[in-house]
Amino acid sequence: MEINKDDQNLNQILLEETFYVLTKKHCVFKVRLTRQGLHLIKESEENRKEQVIPIKDVVGCRCLRSKKQSKKCVCRISRSRSLEVVEETSGDLDVNDTSAYLYIYAYLFQNTKSSSRKRERTIITLRFRSFDKFEDNNREAQRWRTIIKKLIKGESVPNSSIMEFTNSHKLKENRKLLVICNPKSGAGKAKDLFQQKVFPVLQEAEIPFDLYLTKHANYAREFMRTNNLFQWTGIVAVGGDGIVFEVLNGIFERCDWSDVMESIPIGIVPGGSGNGLARSIAHYYSEPYLPTPILPAVLAIVRNHTECMDLVRVETTCQIIFSFLSVGWGLLSDIDIESEKLRILGGQRFTIWSLARLIGLRSYGGKLWYLPSDVPVVDKNDDLVFASTLGSNIDIPNEVNLETKTGRGRVGSWYSANSRRSEYFSATGSSYQSTTDSMDATSHNTSERPRMYGPASQIPGVLAPLPTSWKCISGRFVLVHASNQSHLGEDCLFAPEATLNDGRIWLLIVQAGATRSQLLHFLLGLSTGAHATKKSQDGLVQLIPVNAFRIEPDMSEEGYITVDGELVEYGPVQAEIFPSLCKVMVP
């Protein structure tokens, strides 16, 4: 039987060491590092158990030293016998402990009582103490750290001469992120979400960043347009879909928009009411989203994986904008805009206002034109989860603490490097910029709209006649809503067959004549995508893949037209798909 060379390389042992758990007698672990991951092997006379921590689930690792114990309150009984740790450069370290501690941070799939998958943070602590001097123990720990960091980044590691390789290759972080956070997104908790959920993971991954808090509407858009974005390797938008809208359209207001889109990917951290794009990305890559929606987004950012994403060019009679999510007219747009007064309720505002709009149901007169899509459906590949096949698995708790053997006495139990309350700034060169920036405080008061760049339209202008290949529906509509993503919000599966770059817009049409009961079932079906699988017998509800469409509302009536949840002028509007126009960070 032939052995696949790729599998052979994955399982080749790069580093190996024996560690002990001093709290249990005869508890010995052999730890191996391969390109596949960190193998924790527990052997006894009865059996052999092995668990693999996949490299793809590891976000970072740090070498630390034990902290000098405080003498200020010797009479106080501590709640924990944990040994605190600090950076090697700290002046508060315990010089009597020559051990080097390697903390490895991973986010692993855990079995839950329900069928849903969930990731949980796990810390693997390896304590190196085989030598009498800290320098020697630290050299061993740093060797492991170097190889792990190289594997995380997908960089090449030689099959042999690991010691020479680690001595000659120094770790250097070549990434620096620009983080734009809207503190008023959703229920106004986006800043807290960043501090509590995003920052700790960036710190574990040792990724530096510059953080800017938006101060007014269109702050992020102006920032994208006026600053040198090439000083960062990625842009992270923290907030709702509105902050992503500003970031994208600010980039298209630059004459070098193409270079920015090509070289700087965008990460999305959900902190708003809708979070449609973040939910869609998690859906495409089978990444668990609820109950911890922040985690898949942060893991996508630290892994530095990118994928191309389609955008939609939207043209009205007085502006051109680019959409990443949706264009709407009618019921769903009414709910989105009119529920703004309930923003403090977060995502619940949509449910409440849906009932209000069903009671006071409206319809709108006009014409809808669309160009049917001829792009075949792209099958989605489910993300494979690695499972160990060597013997039975070890149940990995949230913290695993192992140490090498030595003749020295027992130092104490274990302390998580990040379980204490973290300082807001990391030691990786990150900065917080909420008040000082390169923009003038009054720049947002300008009445002149900046020029919009981007790719040129391939269809006639919004007021020009359309070719005969376009189809037309005329009459009254309850709603017309289009999206190139699967989800409009966290609980709204709009287009189940959509993918990130399938080159299609999914056009949902609900014509007047549908009863309130039918519409209620339709709205309830949006949470599961059932509306897309059940065809309307009377033809009043349709979901059609298109390349482009145009809405011409009856101007004698009033209504709302939205793009990515943002209100635009009421009147003729048309949209066309541009495949793979930007790059986003994905799991």
C-alpha positions in Angstrom: 0.0 0.0 0.0 1.5 3.3 -1.1 1.7 6.2 1.5 0.7 9.6 0.2 3.7 11.9 0.5 1.5 14.8 1.6 0.1 12.7 4.5 3.6 11.6 5.3 4.8 15.2 5.6 1.8 16.2 7.7 2.5 13.5 10.2 6.3 13.9 10.3 7.4 14.8 13.9 9.1 18.2 14.0 9.5 18.4 17.8 8.8 16.0 20.6 9.1 16.2 24.4 7.8 14.3 27.5 5.8 16.3 30.0 4.2 15.5 33.4 1.2 16.5 35.4 2.4 16.8 38.9 -1.1 16.9 40.4 -1.6 13.3 39.3 0.6 10.3 39.9 2.0 8.5 37.0 0.4 10.9 34.5 2.8 11.2 31.6 2.2 12.9 28.3 4.3 12.7 25.2 3.8 15.9 23.2 4.6 15.9 19.5 4.4 18.8 17.1 3.7 18.0 13.4 2.4 20.1 10.5 -1.0 18.7 11.3 -1.0 20.0 14.9 -0.1 19.4 18.5 -0.4 15.7 19.5 -1.1 15.0 23.2 -0.4 11.3 23.7 -1.2 9.7 27.1 0.2 6.2 27.3 -0.3 3.6 30.1 0.0 -0.1 30.4 -3.7 -0.5 29.6 -4.2 1.7 26.6 -3.0 4.7 24.5 -5.0 7.8 24.1 -4.3 10.6 21.7 -5.8 14.0 21.0 -4.7 16.4 18.3 -5.0 20.1 18.6 -5.2 21.0 14.8 -2.9 23.9 13.8 -5.9 25.4 11.9 -7.6 25.9 15.3 -4.5 27.5 17.0 -4.4 31.3 17.0 -1.2 32.0 18.8 1.3 31.2 21.5 3.5 33.2 24.0 6.5 32.5 26.2 6.1 33.8 29.7 7.7 33.7 33.2 6.3 33.3 36.6 5.4 36.5 38.5 7.0 37.4 41.8 4.4 36.9 44.6 3.2 40.0 46.3 4.2 40.7 49.9 1.8 43.5 50.5 -0.9 41.3 52.1 0.6 38.2 53.5 -2.3 37.6 55.8 -4.9 37.4 52.9 -6.1 34.0 52.0 -6.0 33.8 48.2 -9.0 32.3 46.4 -6.6 30.5 44.0 -3.2 28.9 44.4 -2.4 29.7 40.8 1.0 30.9 39.7 0.7 34.2 37.9 2.8 34.8 34.8 4.3 37.9 33.2 6.4 38.9 30.1 10.1 38.1 30.2 10.9 41.8 30.2 8.7 42.5 33.2 10.4 43.9 36.3 8.0 41.9 38.4 9.1 38.4 37.5 10.2 35.6 39.9 13.9 35.2 39.4 13.9 32.0 41.6 11.8 30.2 39.1 13.9 29.3 36.1 11.0 27.7 34.2 9.8 28.9 30.8 6.1 28.7 30.2 4.7 28.3 26.7 1.0 29.2 26.4 -0.7 27.8 23.3 -4.2 29.3 22.6 -6.7 27.3 20.5 -10.4 27.4 19.8 -11.7 23.9 19.4 -14.9 22.3 18.5 -16.6 20.8 21.5 -19.4 18.3 21.8 -22.7 19.8 23.0 -25.9 18.2 24.1 -27.7 19.6 21.1 -26.7 18.8 17.5 -25.1 22.3 17.0 -21.4 22.7 17.0 -19.6 25.1 19.3 -16.0 26.4 19.7 -14.4 26.9 23.1 -11.2 28.5 24.1 -8.5 26.0 25.2 -5.1 26.8 26.7 -2.3 24.3 26.4 0.5 25.2 28.9 3.9 23.6 28.4 6.3 24.3 31.2 10.0 23.8 30.3 12.2 23.2 33.4 14.7 20.6 32.4 17.7 22.9 32.8 19.0 24.9 35.7 19.1 28.2 33.9 16.1 30.1 32.5 18.0 30.9 29.3 18.3 27.2 28.5 14.6 26.5 29.3 13.5 29.5 27.4 15.6 28.5 24.4 13.6 25.2 24.2 10.3 27.0 24.7 11.1 29.5 22.0 12.0 26.7 19.6 8.5 25.3 20.0 7.0 28.8 19.7 8.8 29.6 16.5 7.7 26.4 14.7 4.1 26.7 15.9 3.9 30.4 14.7 5.4 29.4 11.3 2.8 26.6 11.0 0.0 28.9 11.9 1.1 31.4 9.2 1.4 28.6 6.6 5.1 29.2 6.2 7.5 26.4 5.2 9.3 24.4 7.9 12.2 22.0 7.0 11.9 18.3 7.5 15.2 18.2 9.4 17.7 20.5 11.1 14.9 22.1 13.2 17.4 23.4 15.8 19.4 25.3 13.1 16.2 26.6 11.5 14.9 28.0 14.7 18.2 29.6 15.6 18.5 31.3 12.2 14.8 32.3 11.7 13.5 35.1 14.0 9.8 35.7 14.3 8.6 38.9 12.7 5.0 40.0 12.5 4.4 41.6 9.1 0.7 42.3 9.7 -0.9 45.4 11.2 -4.6 45.9 11.2 -6.7 49.1 10.9 -9.8 48.6 13.2 -12.7 50.9 12.6 -15.4 50.6 15.3 -18.8 52.2 15.5 -19.5 52.4 19.2 -23.2 53.2 18.6 -23.9 50.1 16.5 -26.8 47.9 17.5 -27.6 48.5 21.2 -24.5 50.7 21.5 -22.2 47.9 22.8 -19.8 47.6 19.8 -16.9 49.1 21.7 -17.4 46.8 24.7 -17.6 43.8 22.3 -14.2 44.8 20.8 -12.6 45.2 24.3 -14.0 42.0 25.7 -14.2 39.6 22.7 -11.9 40.8 19.9 -8.9 42.4 21.6 -8.0 39.3 23.8 -7.8 37.1 20.7 -5.7 39.6 18.8 -3.4 39.7 21.8 -3.2 35.9 21.9 -2.3 36.0 18.2 0.2 38.9 18.8 -1.3 40.9 15.9 -0.8 44.7 16.2 -3.6 47.1 15.3 -4.6 50.7 15.3 -8.1 51.3 16.6 -10.3 54.3 15.6 -13.8 55.0 17.0 -16.2 56.7 14.6 -17.5 60.1 15.8 -20.2 60.9 13.4 -22.1 59.6 10.4 -19.8 58.9 7.4 -16.6 59.1 9.6 -15.4 55.7 8.3 -16.2 56.7 4.8 -14.2 59.8 5.0 -11.4 58.0 6.8 -11.1 55.4 3.9 -11.1 58.2 1.3 -8.5 60.5 2.9 -5.9 58.3 4.7 -3.0 56.3 3.5 -4.5 52.8 3.8 -1.4 51.0 2.6 0.3 51.4 6.1 -2.1 48.5 7.1 -2.4 45.0 5.8 -6.1 44.6 6.6 -9.2 46.6 7.6 -11.5 45.4 10.3 -15.0 46.9 10.6 -16.5 46.5 14.0 -20.3 47.2 14.1 -23.3 46.6 12.0 -23.7 46.5 8.2 -23.7 50.3 8.2 -20.0 50.5 9.1 -19.1 48.0 6.3 -21.1 50.1 3.9 -19.1 53.2 4.8 -15.8 51.4 4.5 -16.5 50.0 1.1 -17.9 53.1 -0.4 -15.1 55.2 1.1 -12.6 53.0 -0.8 -14.5 53.5 -4.1 -14.2 57.3 -3.6 -10.4 56.9 -4.1 -8.7 56.9 -7.5 -6.5 54.0 -6.3 -9.6 51.9 -5.3 -8.4 49.0 -7.4 -5.0 48.7 -5.7 -6.7 48.9 -2.2 -9.3 46.2 -3.1 -6.5 44.0 -4.5 -4.1 44.2 -1.6 -6.1 45.0 1.6 -8.8 42.5 2.7 -11.7 43.5 4.9 -12.7 41.7 8.1 -16.2 42.0 9.6 -16.9 41.8 13.3 -20.7 41.8 14.0 -21.8 44.4 16.5 -25.0 45.8 15.0 -28.6 44.8 14.8 -28.5 43.0 11.4 -25.0 41.7 10.8 -26.0 40.1 7.5 -22.6 39.9 6.0 -20.9 38.4 9.1 -23.7 35.8 9.4 -23.4 35.0 5.6 -19.6 34.4 5.8 -20.0 32.1 8.8 -22.7 30.2 6.9 -20.6 29.7 3.8 -17.8 28.2 5.8 -19.9 26.1 8.1 -18.5 28.0 11.1 -20.7 28.0 14.3 -22.2 31.5 14.6 -24.7 31.4 17.6 -24.5 31.8 20.5 -21.0 33.5 20.1 -21.2 35.4 16.8 -18.0 37.4 17.4 -15.8 34.3 17.5 -16.0 33.1 13.9 -15.3 36.7 12.7 -12.2 37.1 15.0 -10.8 33.7 14.0 -11.2 34.7 10.3 -9.1 37.8 11.1 -6.3 36.1 12.9 -6.0 33.2 10.4 -5.4 35.7 7.6 -7.4 33.6 5.0 -9.1 35.7 2.4 -11.6 35.1 -0.4 -13.0 37.2 -3.2 -16.5 38.6 -2.8 -19.0 39.9 -5.3 -20.2 43.4 -5.0 -23.2 45.1 -6.6 -23.0 48.5 -8.4 -26.1 50.5 -7.6 -27.2 53.5 -9.7 -29.9 56.1 -8.9 -30.7 59.3 -10.7 -28.2 61.2 -8.6 -25.5 58.8 -7.2 -23.6 55.6 -7.7 -22.9 53.4 -4.7 -21.6 49.9 -4.1 -23.5 47.3 -2.2 -22.3 44.2 -0.4 -25.6 43.0 0.9 -29.0 44.1 -0.4 -31.2 46.5 -2.3 -34.8 46.8 -1.2 -38.1 48.4 -1.9 -41.4 47.8 0.0 -42.1 45.7 3.2 -38.6 44.7 4.3 -37.2 48.2 3.6 -40.1 49.8 5.5 -39.4 47.5 8.5 -35.6 48.4 8.4 -36.1 52.2 8.2 -39.1 52.7 10.4 -37.8 50.4 13.2 -34.8 52.7 13.7 -36.6 54.4 16.6 -36.4 51.0 18.4 -32.6 50.6 17.8 -32.0 50.2 21.5 -33.7 46.9 21.4 -31.1 45.5 19.0 -32.3 42.8 16.6 -35.7 42.5 18.3 -36.7 45.7 16.7 -37.2 44.0 13.3 -39.6 41.4 14.8 -41.7 44.0 16.5 -42.0 46.2 13.5 -42.7 43.3 11.2 -46.0 42.8 13.1 -46.8 46.5 12.9 -46.3 46.5 9.1 -48.4 43.4 8.6 -51.3 45.1 10.4 -50.9 48.2 8.3 -50.0 46.4 5.1 -48.9 48.5 2.1 -48.3 47.9 -1.6 -46.5 50.1 -4.1 -47.1 50.6 -7.8 -44.4 50.5 -10.4 -42.3 48.4 -12.8 -39.6 45.8 -12.2 -37.1 44.9 -14.9 -34.6 42.1 -14.5 -31.9 40.3 -16.5 -32.0 36.5 -15.7 -28.8 34.9 -14.6 -27.2 32.2 -16.7 -24.6 31.3 -14.1 -24.9 27.7 -12.9 -25.4 26.9 -9.3 -22.1 26.4 -7.4 -22.1 23.6 -4.9 -20.9 24.5 -1.5 -18.3 22.3 0.2 -18.8 21.6 3.9 -15.8 22.5 6.0 -14.2 19.2 7.2 -13.4 19.0 10.9 -10.3 17.0 11.8 -10.8 14.0 14.1 -8.1 11.9 15.6 -8.0 8.3 14.4 -5.3 6.8 16.6 -6.9 5.1 19.6 -9.6 6.8 21.7 -9.6 10.6 22.3 -8.6 12.4 25.4 -11.3 14.8 26.7 -9.5 18.1 26.5 -10.6 20.6 29.2 -10.4 24.4 28.7 -6.9 24.3 30.2 -4.2 21.7 29.8 -1.0 22.2 31.9 2.1 20.0 31.3 5.7 20.3 32.3 9.0 18.7 31.7 10.7 16.6 34.4 13.2 18.0 36.9 14.6 17.5 40.3 13.3 20.8 41.6 10.5 21.0 44.0 6.9 21.6 42.9 6.3 25.3 42.1 2.6 25.4 42.3 -0.6 25.1 40.2 -1.4 26.9 37.0 -2.6 30.3 35.9 -4.0 31.3 32.5 -2.0 34.1 30.9 -5.2 35.8 29.8 -7.7 34.7 32.4 -7.0 37.8 34.5 -8.4 41.1 33.4 -6.3 42.2 30.5 -4.9 45.6 30.0 -6.4 47.3 26.9 -3.0 47.7 25.1 -0.9 44.8 24.1 2.8 44.7 23.8 2.6 44.2 20.0 2.6 47.8 18.9 -1.2 48.4 18.9 -2.6 51.9 19.4 -5.9 53.4 20.2 -6.9 56.5 18.2 -10.3 57.9 19.1 -9.6 61.6 19.0 -6.5 62.3 17.0 -6.5 61.6 13.3 -5.7 63.2 10.0 -9.2 64.4 9.3 -10.5 67.8 10.0 -13.4 67.7 12.5 -15.7 69.7 10.2 -14.9 67.7 7.0 -18.2 65.8 7.3 -20.2 69.0 6.9 -19.3 69.4 3.2 -22.3 69.6 0.9 -20.4 68.4 -2.2 -20.5 64.7 -2.7 -17.1 63.1 -3.5 -16.5 61.5 -6.9 -17.3 57.8 -7.1 -14.8 55.6 -8.9 -15.0 51.8 -9.4 -15.7 49.7 -12.5 -17.8 51.1 -15.3 -21.3 49.9 -15.8 -22.0 47.2 -18.4 -25.7 48.0 -18.8 -27.6 51.1 -20.0 -28.0 54.1 -17.6 -30.8 54.1 -15.1 -33.0 56.3 -17.3 -32.1 54.8 -20.6 -34.2 52.2 -22.5 -33.4 48.5 -21.7 -32.7 45.7 -24.3 -35.5 43.2 -25.1 -33.5 40.5 -23.2 -34.7 42.1 -20.0 -38.0 40.8 -18.5 -40.6 43.2 -17.0 -43.3 42.9 -14.3 -45.7 45.8 -14.0 -48.3 46.3 -11.2 -48.3 46.6 -7.5 -45.7 45.1 -5.2 -45.7 44.3 -1.4 -41.9 44.1 -1.7 -39.0 43.8 -4.1 -35.7 42.8 -2.3 -32.4 41.7 -3.8 -29.3 40.3 -2.1 -26.1 38.7 -3.2 -25.5 37.1 0.2 -27.3 34.2 1.9 -28.4 36.2 5.0 -29.9 39.6 5.5 -29.5 39.3 9.3 -28.5 36.8 12.0 -31.9 35.1 11.8 -32.8 35.8 8.2 -31.8 33.2 5.6 -32.7 35.1 2.5 -31.0 33.1 -0.3 -30.0 29.6 0.8 -28.2 28.8 -2.5 -26.1 32.0 -2.5 -22.3 31.9 -2.1 -19.7 34.5 -1.6 -18.7 34.8 -5.2 -21.3 33.0 -7.4 -21.8 36.0 -9.7 -25.5 36.3 -9.0 -28.1 38.6 -7.3 -31.0 36.8 -5.7 -34.2 38.8 -6.5 -37.2 38.3 -4.2 -40.6 39.5 -5.5 -43.8 39.6 -3.6 -46.7 41.0 -5.6 -49.9 42.6 -4.2 -52.7 40.1 -3.7 -50.9 38.0 -1.1 -53.0 37.8 2.2 -51.7 38.7 5.6 -51.7 35.0 6.5 -49.5 34.2 3.5 -47.1 37.1 4.3 -46.9 36.0 8.0 -45.8 32.5 6.8 -43.4 34.1 4.4 -41.8 36.2 7.1 -41.6 33.2 9.4 -40.0 31.2 6.6 -37.2 33.8 6.3 -35.6 32.5 9.5 -35.0 29.0 7.9 -35.0 29.8 4.2 -38.4 27.9 3.8 -39.7 30.8 1.6 -37.1 29.8 -1.0 -38.0 26.1 -1.1 -41.8 26.5 -1.3 -43.0 27.8 -4.7 -46.0 30.1 -4.6 -48.9 28.4 -6.5 -50.4 31.8 -7.5 -47.0 33.1 -8.6 -47.2 36.1 -6.2 -43.9 35.1 -4.5 -40.8 34.5 -6.6 -37.0 34.2 -5.8 -35.1 34.6 -9.1 -31.3 34.6 -9.7 -30.4 37.6 -11.9 -27.4 39.5 -13.2 -29.0 42.9 -13.0 -32.4 44.6 -12.2 -34.1 47.9 -12.3 -37.0 49.3 -10.1 -39.2 52.1 -11.4 -41.6 53.1 -8.6 -44.7 55.1 -9.2 -43.5 58.6 -8.2 -47.0 59.7 -7.2 -46.6 57.5 -4.1 -44.2 57.7 -1.2 -41.9 54.9 0.0 -38.4 53.8 0.9 -35.6 52.4 -1.1 -32.6 51.0 0.8 -29.1 49.9 -0.1 -27.5 47.8 2.6 -30.0 49.2 5.0 -29.1 52.8 4.2 -31.9 55.0 2.8 -31.4 56.4 -0.7 -33.6 58.8 -2.7 -36.9 57.4 -3.8 -37.0 56.9 -7.5 -35.6 54.7 -10.3 -32.8 52.5 -9.1 -30.8 49.7 -10.9 -28.2 47.3 -9.8 -25.7 44.9 -11.5 -23.3 42.3 -10.1 -19.5 42.6 -10.3 -18.0 39.3 -9.5 -15.0 39.0 -7.1 -14.5 42.7 -6.8 -13.1 42.8 -3.2 -11.4 40.5 -0.7 -12.8 39.6 2.7 -11.3 37.7 5.6 -12.9 34.2 6.0 -12.5 31.3 8.4 
